[in-house]
Amino acid sequence: MVKFLEDFYLLTLRVSGSIYVTSNVHFVEICELDLILKEWMEHEDTSLKEMAKKMKEKFVKYWGEPEKMNKMIFIASILDPRNKLEYVPFAIVRMFGENKGKKLILEVKNYMDSLFDYYVKKNSIGTSSASSGNTTTTVSGYGSFLKRGTMRTKLEFEKHKEVTGGLGTKSELERYLAKDLEPETDDFKILKWWKINEPRFPILVEMARDVLAIPISSVASECAFSTGGRILDSFRSSLTPKLVQSLICLQDWLRSEPIPIKVEEDLEYLEQLELDLADSAKDSTIIDI
């Protein structure tokens, strides 16, 4: 039981992390939390079972129905080469059941294909724009013009076939999903893996770079709003937007220091100090009068 409680505590810390990237492991951690709660609900200890039921109710209330979940949670997990479309469908069915799970898996696959198609079109537009910018300075006859045009068209066709897939070929997404899963290791770094495999999956790398940068945890956004409220309060309402932005940026730098700094406690202390100074100033003004 102590081991379960320790695992649950560590999982909640990882899920609510705001300083490091958690998007690719967020769904895995959520599945682990769901599994632990289900095990607790079947435990012999009645007190633990009752506690697990209440926690499960809050867990379901927080996540809602699977149809309402942001698909980016699953996409980020699929873009982890240790998961792909082998682990994610299994975990979805394990978490939501057979009927809801299969429906959600189909929606996730369609969303993944649509997102990849968007990046393919985005890349093809950039490639065509770059190609149209190249001008031919000298053209010696129709044969030379035809040869240059054919070569350029062939190159664009080969690139198009390599990216989007053609007869007898596979798209980047299909090739990525067809590869074996990467083994689970303690020193695995997902950003390093995508950087190494960029020559093989140039479109997917761009897609992974954007998806994995999304702060999945809600803690980061809540912290940002509460930070703005503490900086721009009733005593500092005259601060300019540029100065407020500078203060928030500076606080973010302080949070990234190797030695943790409790910025919230420091701000509360400074605000209290500011209030004490203001009160002492009022008292001195009254005495002078």
Stockholm file with secondary structure:
# STOCKHOLM 1.0

chainA/1-289         MVKFLEDFYLLTLRVSGSIYVTSNVHFVEICELDLILKEWMEHEDTSLKEMAKKMKEKFVKYWGEPEKMNKMIFIASILDPRNKLEYVPFAIVRMFGENKGKKLILEVKNYMDSLFDYYVKKNSIGTSSASSGNTTTTVSGYGSFLKRGTMRTKLEFEKHKEVTGGLGTKSELERYLAKDLEPETDDFKILKWWKINEPRFPILVEMARDVLAIPISSVASECAFSTGGRILDSFRSSLTPKLVQSLICLQDWLRSEPIPIKVEEDLEYLEQLELDLADSAKDSTIIDI
#=GR chainA/1-289 SS CHHHHHHHHHHHHHHTCCSSCCHHHHHHHHHHHHHHHHHHHTCSCHHHHHHHHHHHHHHHHHHCCGGGSCTHHHHHHHTSTTTHHHHHHHHHHHHHCHHHHHHHHHHHHHHHHHHHHHHHHHHHHHHHHHHHHCCCSCCCHHHHHHHHHHHHHHHHHHHHHHHHCCTTCCCHHHHHHHSCCCCCCTTCCHHHHHHHTTTTCHHHHHHHHHHTTSCCSHHHHHHHHHHHHHHSSTTSTTCCHHHHHHHHHHHHHHHTSSSCCCHHHHHHHHHHHHHHHHHHHHHHHHHHC
#=GC SS_cons         CHHHHHHHHHHHHHHTCCSSCCHHHHHHHHHHHHHHHHHHHTCSCHHHHHHHHHHHHHHHHHHCCGGGSCTHHHHHHHTSTTTHHHHHHHHHHHHHCHHHHHHHHHHHHHHHHHHHHHHHHHHHHHHHHHHHHCCCSCCCHHHHHHHHHHHHHHHHHHHHHHHHCCTTCCCHHHHHHHSCCCCCCTTCCHHHHHHHTTTTCHHHHHHHHHHTTSCCSHHHHHHHHHHHHHHSSTTSTTCCHHHHHHHHHHHHHHHTSSSCCCHHHHHHHHHHHHHHHHHHHHHHHHHHC
//
